Each structure stands twice: as C-alpha cells, then as structure tokens.
Amino acid sequence: MKTQWSAALLVAASGVAYAQSSVTLYGIVDAGVSYYNHATTSGGSSVGIPFLTGEVPSRWGIRGTEDLGGGYKAFFVLESGFQPGTGQLNYGGRLFGRQANVGVSSDYGSVTLGRQMNMTMYALTNADVIGPSIHSMASFDPYIPNARSDNAVGYLGKFHGFTLGGTYSFGRDAAGPAGPAATNCAGQVAGNFVACRQYTAMLAYDSASFGVAVSYDVARGGAGASPPLNNSAYTDTHNIVDGYVILGPTKVGAGWVRNNLAAATHLQYDIFFAGATYYATPALYFDAEGVRYLQRGPAGKNDASSTLLVGRVNYLLSKRVTVYTSVGYMFNSALAANAVAAGGTVGTGMDQLGVMLGLQQKF
C-alpha cells in the first residue's frame, strides 16, 4: 500500500511540474489637455481633457496563462477601458469593454471565446502609424479603433511569417448606444439566426523589413438595434488592404479602407492613409500621417469628403513614461462635418485645428 501511494504521489508531482501559470496586471494611463476651434456652428472653441483617447485609449487589464503540457496553454484576458478625466468606464460602460475572453493556444494557433479584438483591428495595427489617437481615422469611422466583437469565437495562427485569422460572433455588440461604435445589437435571438451576426477574416505577411495585410468584416443588424443597422437584413462591410516598410530608423505605412453600408439607405466611403514614424534617437520619435476620406451617398456623388493631416512628437522620459504633442488639421468639404478630434464636434463645412499636450504612463 505504501508503495502504491508513493507511486501515485510521484505521478501527480510529475504532472504538476510542467503546469506553470502566470498572471500579469498591466495598463496605460494617457491624459492631457486638448484644444480645437470651430467646435460649433458659430465657430466657438473647445478646451479640456479628452474623454475617449489621448495618444492611445487608457486601459488596465489582467492576463493569465497556464501551461497544459504538450505545447498547449490556456489563457484569459480581462481588459477595461476608462476615462482618466472622470474615472468613468468607456465601451458602453462595461467593466471589461475592451476584452473579456478565454482560450487555448498551441503551435497550430489560438482559439478564443468571448469579447475580443477582431481582424479589422489586427489588420490596421502595423500599417497605421498614428493608431487610435485623438487625431486619427477615428474621426471618420468610430468603429475602426473599436473593432471588437461580443459573443465571438476567434482563431489566430502564425506560420513562417504568415498570419491567418478569423472571428465569428453570434451577437456582435451587447452594449447600448452609450459610446462610440456601441450599437445595442446583442443577437443570439431564437428564431433569427442571422440577427447581429458578424464574421471577420484576415491574411497577413510580416518580415523584418516589410509587411502586408488584407481583411474582410461583415456585421449584420438586428431588430431594436441602433439605426441604421436595425434590421437583420442590413449589413455593414469593411474591407482593408494595407502594408508597411521599415527603412533604418523610419517606418512607412499606407492603406485603404472601404466601408459599404447596405441598409434602408446605401452609403459607401473610402479612407486612404499614408504615414511614417522616424526615430531621431531611441527616446525621441516623430509620427506623421495624411488621411483622405471620400463619402458617396445614394446618388454616387461625393457628399461629405475631408482630408486630415496629423503630426506628433513623442519623448520618452523613461521606458514607461512618454510626453507628447499631437497636432491635427481637418479640411472639410462644404457638406462635411468631420471633427479633427475623436469624439469632437465641428460646424458643417468648417476646417478645424486640433492640438493636444499629453502624458502617458504604462505599467
């Protein structure tokens, strides 16, 4: 009997030997003061602390992994977005509005269940040098920096430089309309299999000196959701083609985003962007990007087109602390009202200048 117990304990101990686990707390707090003019039809200005994003949105999260042996690992991510100015939660007021998922990974890729970043987000990560900043493509399409899917099954695999990924959501957005890109389309409705469904796919290739990516994203509407996607027959489709090249201390990125809204009224727009990041020193670097927005309405004509120019200077006080200045200028056509700042306002047909001085700390 003693021999049997000893053998059992030895087997149990050997099984625990590879079951290593880790939990990491991480985050970014990014805040500052912004200014932009022509914030109203009378031309008034706005000064204050941005509530959506600075250079990047503020967030905190918990990430954990567990070694299952045989090359397999279990993982989870819980990530919350918040407003530094008020302490309120972003993403429709959800505690873990940025990510809340669990999954398993191996050499064959990872499978993820829950709220997660979808392939539209991944496709833009390397080519868009400005990213989800206060002066960015978010001014034209708030979905772009918030490309996440609720109730989703996702796959992401990397093989010899190629990345293949996809997500399928049974109900893409359970949050109400309180927040950018929140549409109150929870889906998973009995008797309506397509209501609020979403699927995204991406194929990318990355090397040490360049990379390219293409993605496809289709979101369906549902009864009771925020207009215009308030019918399960309506769809919103994003297509992305982009790439980047690294030339010494300089990274150049460019791409094209096409959106087709097939609802009660058809709307199509294109976003073309090109930008660069230059490292003058390891602690000092510059970002610049130009974005052209072309909108076509039911008649196929240019209805509300705009051009955004962005420049940013970043200085690292330490590995985790950055001070920065971002300057954006929006040129609006006569019918356009695209604000230079994410979440901002502008009078129709007015050009707009935006400036932000910010401080960011990572942990």
C-alpha positions as CSV (number, residue, x, y, z in Angstrom):
1,M,0.0,0.0,0.0
2,K,2.8,2.4,0.9
3,T,4.5,1.6,-2.5
4,Q,1.2,2.4,-4.4
5,W,0.7,5.7,-2.6
6,S,4.4,6.7,-3.3
7,A,3.9,5.9,-7.0
8,A,0.7,7.9,-7.1
9,L,2.3,10.9,-5.5
10,L,5.3,10.7,-7.9
11,V,2.9,10.7,-10.9
12,A,1.0,13.6,-9.5
13,A,4.2,15.6,-8.8
14,S,5.5,14.9,-12.3
15,G,2.2,16.1,-13.8
16,V,2.4,19.4,-11.9
17,A,6.0,20.0,-12.9
18,Y,5.0,21.4,-16.3
19,A,1.8,23.1,-15.2
20,Q,3.3,26.6,-14.7
21,S,1.0,29.5,-14.5
22,S,1.3,33.3,-14.5
23,V,-1.0,36.3,-14.0
24,T,0.0,39.8,-15.2
25,L,-1.5,43.1,-14.3
26,Y,-0.9,45.8,-17.0
27,G,-2.2,49.1,-18.3
28,I,-1.8,52.5,-19.7
29,V,-2.9,55.9,-18.3
30,D,-2.9,58.6,-21.0
31,A,-4.3,62.1,-20.4
32,G,-3.6,65.7,-21.3
33,V,-5.2,68.9,-22.4
34,S,-6.7,69.4,-25.9
35,Y,-7.9,72.4,-27.9
36,Y,-9.8,72.6,-31.2
37,N,-11.6,75.5,-32.8
38,H,-14.8,75.8,-34.8
39,A,-16.5,73.4,-32.4
40,T,-19.9,74.9,-33.0
41,T,-21.8,76.4,-35.9
42,S,-20.9,79.8,-34.5
43,G,-17.2,78.9,-34.6
44,G,-16.6,78.5,-30.8
45,S,-13.5,76.7,-29.5
46,S,-13.2,73.8,-27.0
47,V,-10.6,73.3,-24.4
48,G,-10.4,70.4,-21.9
49,I,-9.3,66.8,-21.1
50,P,-10.4,64.4,-23.9
51,F,-12.8,61.6,-22.7
52,L,-12.2,59.0,-25.4
53,T,-8.5,58.8,-26.1
54,G,-5.1,60.6,-26.0
55,E,-2.3,59.1,-28.0
56,V,-4.0,55.8,-27.1
57,P,-7.0,55.0,-25.0
58,S,-6.4,54.4,-21.3
59,R,-6.9,50.9,-20.1
60,W,-6.0,48.3,-17.4
61,G,-6.1,44.6,-17.7
62,I,-5.3,41.2,-16.3
63,R,-3.7,38.5,-18.4
64,G,-3.1,34.9,-17.3
65,T,-1.7,31.7,-18.8
66,E,-1.5,28.1,-17.7
67,D,0.9,25.6,-19.2
68,L,-1.1,22.4,-20.1
69,G,1.8,20.4,-21.4
70,G,2.4,19.1,-24.9
71,G,2.8,22.6,-26.3
72,Y,-0.7,23.7,-25.2
73,K,-1.5,26.7,-23.0
74,A,-4.8,28.0,-21.6
75,F,-5.1,31.8,-21.3
76,F,-7.5,34.5,-20.4
77,V,-7.7,38.3,-20.9
78,L,-9.8,40.8,-18.9
79,E,-9.3,44.4,-20.1
80,S,-11.1,47.6,-19.1
81,G,-11.1,51.0,-20.8
82,F,-11.7,54.1,-18.8
83,Q,-11.7,57.9,-18.9
84,P,-8.8,59.4,-16.9
85,G,-10.6,62.7,-16.6
86,T,-13.6,61.3,-14.7
87,G,-12.8,57.7,-13.9
88,Q,-15.8,56.5,-15.9
89,L,-15.8,53.3,-17.9
90,N,-15.7,53.5,-21.7
91,Y,-17.1,51.0,-24.2
92,G,-20.7,51.5,-23.3
93,G,-20.0,51.4,-19.5
94,R,-18.8,47.8,-19.4
95,L,-16.3,46.7,-16.8
96,F,-14.2,44.8,-19.3
97,G,-15.3,46.5,-22.5
98,R,-12.0,46.1,-24.3
99,Q,-11.6,42.4,-23.9
100,A,-13.1,39.5,-21.8
101,N,-12.1,36.1,-23.2
102,V,-10.6,32.7,-22.5
103,G,-8.8,30.3,-24.9
104,V,-6.3,27.7,-25.7
105,S,-3.1,28.2,-27.8
106,S,-0.5,25.9,-29.4
107,D,1.9,25.8,-32.3
108,Y,-1.2,25.5,-34.5
109,G,-2.6,28.8,-33.4
110,S,-5.0,30.0,-30.7
111,V,-8.8,29.6,-30.3
112,T,-10.5,32.3,-28.2
113,L,-14.0,32.6,-26.8
114,G,-15.7,35.8,-25.6
115,R,-15.4,39.5,-26.3
116,Q,-12.2,40.0,-28.4
117,M,-10.5,42.2,-30.9
118,N,-11.5,41.1,-34.4
119,M,-9.5,41.0,-37.6
120,T,-10.2,44.6,-38.6
121,M,-8.2,45.7,-35.6
122,Y,-5.3,43.3,-36.3
123,A,-5.1,44.3,-40.0
124,L,-4.5,48.0,-39.2
125,T,-2.1,47.6,-36.2
126,N,1.2,47.6,-38.2
127,A,0.4,49.9,-41.1
128,D,-1.4,52.7,-39.3
129,V,1.4,54.6,-37.6
130,I,-0.9,57.0,-35.8
131,G,-3.2,54.3,-34.3
132,P,-6.3,55.0,-32.2
133,S,-5.1,58.6,-31.3
134,I,-7.2,61.7,-30.6
135,H,-6.3,62.9,-34.2
136,S,-6.8,59.8,-36.4
137,M,-9.1,57.8,-38.7
138,A,-11.5,57.5,-35.7
139,S,-12.8,60.9,-36.8
140,F,-14.2,59.3,-39.9
141,D,-15.3,55.9,-38.6
142,P,-15.5,55.3,-34.8
143,Y,-15.7,51.6,-35.4
144,I,-12.1,51.4,-36.6
145,P,-10.4,51.9,-33.2
146,N,-13.2,49.9,-31.5
147,A,-13.2,46.8,-33.8
148,R,-14.2,44.2,-31.3
149,S,-16.9,41.5,-31.2
150,D,-19.0,40.2,-28.4
151,N,-20.0,36.5,-28.1
152,A,-17.3,35.5,-30.5
153,V,-15.2,32.5,-31.4
154,G,-11.8,33.5,-32.8
155,Y,-8.8,31.9,-34.4
156,L,-5.3,33.3,-34.9
157,G,-2.3,31.4,-36.2
158,K,1.2,32.4,-37.3
159,F,3.2,30.2,-39.7
160,H,6.6,31.3,-41.2
161,G,5.7,35.0,-41.4
162,F,2.1,34.5,-42.4
163,T,-0.8,35.2,-40.1
164,L,-4.2,33.7,-40.7
165,G,-7.1,34.8,-38.5
166,G,-10.9,35.0,-38.2
167,T,-13.8,35.6,-35.8
168,Y,-17.4,34.6,-35.8
169,S,-19.8,36.4,-33.5
170,F,-23.2,35.1,-32.5
171,G,-24.2,38.6,-31.3
172,R,-21.6,41.3,-32.0
173,D,-22.5,44.2,-29.6
174,A,-24.4,43.8,-26.4
175,A,-23.8,47.4,-25.3
176,G,-26.3,50.2,-25.6
177,P,-25.6,53.3,-27.7
178,A,-23.7,55.0,-24.9
179,G,-20.3,55.2,-26.5
180,P,-18.6,55.2,-29.9
181,A,-19.5,52.2,-32.1
182,A,-21.9,50.8,-29.5
183,T,-25.0,49.7,-31.3
184,N,-27.2,47.6,-28.9
185,C,-27.1,44.6,-31.2
186,A,-26.8,41.6,-28.8
187,G,-28.2,39.0,-31.2
188,Q,-28.5,35.3,-30.2
189,V,-32.2,35.6,-30.8
190,A,-34.3,32.5,-31.0
191,G,-35.8,32.1,-34.5
192,N,-33.5,34.6,-36.1
193,F,-30.1,33.0,-36.7
194,V,-28.5,36.0,-38.6
195,A,-29.5,38.8,-36.3
196,C,-26.4,40.7,-35.1
197,R,-24.0,38.1,-36.5
198,Q,-20.5,39.2,-37.5
199,Y,-17.6,37.5,-39.2
200,T,-14.2,38.8,-39.9
201,A,-11.1,37.3,-41.6
202,M,-7.5,38.4,-42.2
203,L,-4.4,37.2,-44.1
204,A,-1.1,39.0,-43.4
205,Y,2.6,38.5,-44.0
206,D,5.3,40.2,-41.9
207,S,9.1,40.1,-42.3
208,A,11.9,42.0,-40.6
209,S,11.6,44.8,-43.2
210,F,8.0,44.9,-44.5
211,G,4.5,43.6,-44.2
212,V,1.1,43.5,-45.9
213,A,-2.4,42.6,-44.7
214,V,-5.9,42.2,-46.1
215,S,-9.1,41.8,-44.1
216,Y,-12.9,41.4,-44.5
217,D,-15.5,42.3,-41.9
218,V,-19.3,41.9,-42.3
219,A,-21.6,42.9,-39.5
220,R,-25.4,42.3,-39.6
221,G,-28.1,44.3,-37.9
222,G,-31.0,43.3,-35.7
223,A,-34.4,44.4,-34.6
224,G,-34.2,47.0,-31.9
225,A,-30.5,47.9,-32.6
226,S,-29.3,51.4,-33.1
227,P,-30.1,52.8,-36.7
228,P,-29.1,52.3,-39.4
229,L,-28.5,48.6,-38.6
230,N,-31.9,48.0,-37.1
231,N,-32.9,45.1,-39.3
232,S,-31.1,41.7,-39.7
233,A,-31.2,42.0,-43.5
234,Y,-29.0,45.1,-43.3
235,T,-25.2,44.8,-43.4
236,D,-22.1,46.9,-42.8
237,T,-18.9,45.7,-44.5
238,H,-15.3,46.8,-44.0
239,N,-12.5,45.8,-46.4
240,I,-8.9,46.7,-45.7
241,V,-5.7,46.5,-47.7
242,D,-2.5,47.9,-46.2
243,G,1.2,47.5,-45.7
244,Y,4.4,48.9,-44.3
245,V,8.1,49.0,-44.9
246,I,11.0,49.7,-42.4
247,L,13.9,51.7,-43.7
248,G,16.5,52.1,-41.0
249,P,15.1,54.4,-38.3
250,T,11.9,55.1,-40.4
251,K,8.7,53.1,-40.8
252,V,6.3,54.0,-43.6
253,G,2.8,52.6,-43.7
254,A,-0.1,53.1,-46.1
255,G,-3.5,51.5,-46.7
256,W,-7.1,51.7,-47.9
257,V,-10.3,51.1,-46.0
258,R,-13.6,50.7,-47.8
259,N,-17.0,50.6,-46.0
260,N,-20.3,49.7,-47.5
261,L,-23.5,50.2,-45.5
262,A,-26.4,48.3,-47.1
263,A,-29.3,49.5,-45.1
264,A,-32.5,51.5,-45.8
265,T,-30.2,54.0,-47.5
266,H,-27.0,52.8,-49.1
267,L,-23.8,54.6,-48.1
268,Q,-20.2,54.0,-49.3
269,Y,-17.0,55.6,-48.3
270,D,-13.2,55.1,-48.7
271,I,-10.4,56.1,-46.4
272,F,-6.9,56.3,-47.8
273,F,-4.0,56.8,-45.4
274,A,-0.2,57.1,-45.5
275,G,2.2,57.9,-42.7
276,A,5.6,57.5,-41.3
277,T,7.4,57.2,-37.9
278,Y,11.0,58.4,-37.6
279,Y,13.3,57.7,-34.6
280,A,15.7,60.6,-34.2
281,T,17.1,58.9,-31.0
282,P,15.8,55.9,-29.0
283,A,14.0,58.4,-26.8
284,L,12.7,60.9,-29.4
285,Y,10.5,60.0,-32.4
286,F,8.1,61.7,-34.8
287,D,4.8,60.5,-36.4
288,A,3.0,62.0,-39.3
289,E,0.1,60.8,-41.3
290,G,-2.3,62.0,-44.0
291,V,-5.8,60.6,-44.3
292,R,-8.3,61.2,-47.2
293,Y,-12.0,60.4,-46.7
294,L,-14.3,60.1,-49.6
295,Q,-18.0,59.6,-49.0
296,R,-20.6,58.7,-51.6
297,G,-24.3,58.8,-51.0
298,P,-27.2,57.2,-52.8
299,A,-26.6,59.2,-56.0
300,G,-23.0,58.1,-56.1
301,K,-21.6,61.6,-55.8
302,N,-19.1,63.0,-53.3
303,D,-21.3,64.2,-50.5
304,A,-19.0,64.9,-47.5
305,S,-15.3,64.4,-48.2
306,S,-12.5,65.5,-45.9
307,T,-8.7,65.4,-45.5
308,L,-6.9,65.1,-42.2
309,L,-3.2,65.9,-41.6
310,V,-1.6,64.7,-38.3
311,G,1.8,65.3,-36.8
312,R,3.0,64.0,-33.4
313,V,6.2,64.4,-31.4
314,N,7.0,61.8,-28.7
315,Y,9.7,61.9,-26.0
316,L,10.3,59.0,-23.6
317,L,11.2,60.2,-20.1
318,S,11.7,56.6,-19.2
319,K,10.8,53.2,-20.6
320,R,7.3,53.6,-19.4
321,V,6.6,57.3,-19.4
322,T,6.1,59.4,-22.5
323,V,5.3,63.1,-23.1
324,Y,3.8,64.0,-26.5
325,T,2.3,66.7,-28.6
326,S,-0.2,65.9,-31.3
327,V,-1.4,68.5,-33.9
328,G,-4.2,67.7,-36.4
329,Y,-5.8,69.8,-39.1
330,M,-9.1,68.8,-40.8
331,F,-10.1,70.1,-44.2
332,N,-13.8,69.6,-44.6
333,S,-15.8,70.0,-47.9
334,A,-18.9,72.1,-48.0
335,L,-21.2,69.3,-46.7
336,A,-18.7,67.6,-44.3
337,A,-18.7,67.9,-40.6
338,N,-15.8,65.6,-39.6
339,A,-14.2,66.7,-36.4
340,V,-10.4,66.8,-36.0
341,A,-10.6,65.2,-32.6
342,A,-12.2,61.8,-31.8
343,G,-15.5,62.5,-30.1
344,G,-15.3,66.2,-31.0
345,T,-17.7,68.4,-32.9
346,V,-17.3,70.9,-35.8
347,G,-19.5,73.2,-37.8
348,T,-20.6,71.9,-41.2
349,G,-18.1,72.9,-44.0
350,M,-15.6,74.3,-41.5
351,D,-11.9,73.4,-41.4
352,Q,-10.6,72.7,-37.9
353,L,-7.3,72.8,-36.0
354,G,-6.7,70.5,-33.0
355,V,-3.8,70.4,-30.5
356,M,-3.1,68.1,-27.6
357,L,-0.4,68.0,-25.0
358,G,-0.3,64.7,-23.2
359,L,1.4,62.5,-20.7
360,Q,1.3,58.7,-20.8
361,Q,2.5,56.1,-18.3
362,K,2.5,52.3,-18.8
363,F,2.6,49.7,-16.1
